[in-house]
Amino acid sequence: SMKKQIIAVLTLMLLALSVIAAAESATDLYNQGALAYQSGDYKTAADFFAQAAELGHATSQCNLGIMYRDGQGVERSYEKAVEYFTLAADQGYANALLSLGLLYDSGRGVERSYEKAAEYYRMAANAGSKKAQYNLGLCFENGQGVEPSYEKAAESYQLAADQGFAQAQYRLAELYKFGQGVETSYEKAMEYYRLAADQGLSDAVRGIAFLYLYGMGVEQSDEQAEAYFIQAADQGNRLAQHNLGEMYLRGNHVEQSDEKAAKYYKMAADQGYLSSIQQIARMYEIGRGVEPSYEMAARYYWKGYQMGDADSQMRLDKLYEDGKIAPDFNPAGN
């Protein structure tokens, strides 16, 4: 009858209104949570996000997952993080899909599974997450959780690189340099190294240095190579620091300088780079490029020994045996 139809229509309208009201209140709750979060009141933020999450608000579900994962405003629980990430992921929320991938990658809150990690990265990548596109590229490059494929790695890195993701630009440059999954192109390698370097990625700056050093895709230039190695070294890149140490020690492509060699070996050694630790220890022992110091040599040999290097252990023992350092000297001291 007409009356039943009218009641049915009214019921649907009320339902629609309540859905809209819920959506609005979910957004309000989320906004209040976001304000609390920004002011550093994580407990209040978690409360608001939890209420919005109950109403199906995907961003709130994902945020709550992050807070449970990191133990912010709530007691850390990877299981609860998985629960909330899954709710948001079921709505196709990219960051939640990525976050689940990362948990499967590390086996936190779930049983570790590289296959599932890759699957979540793939879904997140398709939803536009540049970090997921990069991670999926790594999976393909290393054959982790998927069949190894440089071609697919390159495709995935390309998507992230187009979104300005520096690490992906760097990996893509490497693939172009070695012709893995793409046609070898030093010009393209340089292009992507530069894009990543402009974002402060020191590995990419070191990549540029090598292209200049060997004249790949650019005119060979020792000066440019040296300048870029120094830039990467100053950014804290320990490989570039070690490269410079080697170049200055031997006078390779640069003016030979024991002092500069020692300076850069020491920088890399202080970042735990074993080859540099061995070199600077020897230089202190024989006083090359630095003031001779058996104590400093002992400290670096100790560092090498701590990293499992047998040669460093042998040389350290010899310093004690030869009476070069006092028997009570502690090489682990600061």
DASUL-V210009 format. One record per helix or strand of 3 or more residues. SS is the DSSP state (H for helix, E for strand). FROM is the first residue (numbers start at 0). TO is the last residue. Records with the same first field share a line. If there is no record, write none. Layout:
SS = FROM-TO + FROM-TO
This chain:
H = 1-37 + 41-53 + 57-69 + 77-88 + 93-105 + 113-125 + 129-141 + 149-161 + 165-177 + 185-196 + 201-213 + 221-233 + 237-249 + 257-268 + 273-285 + 293-305 + 309-320
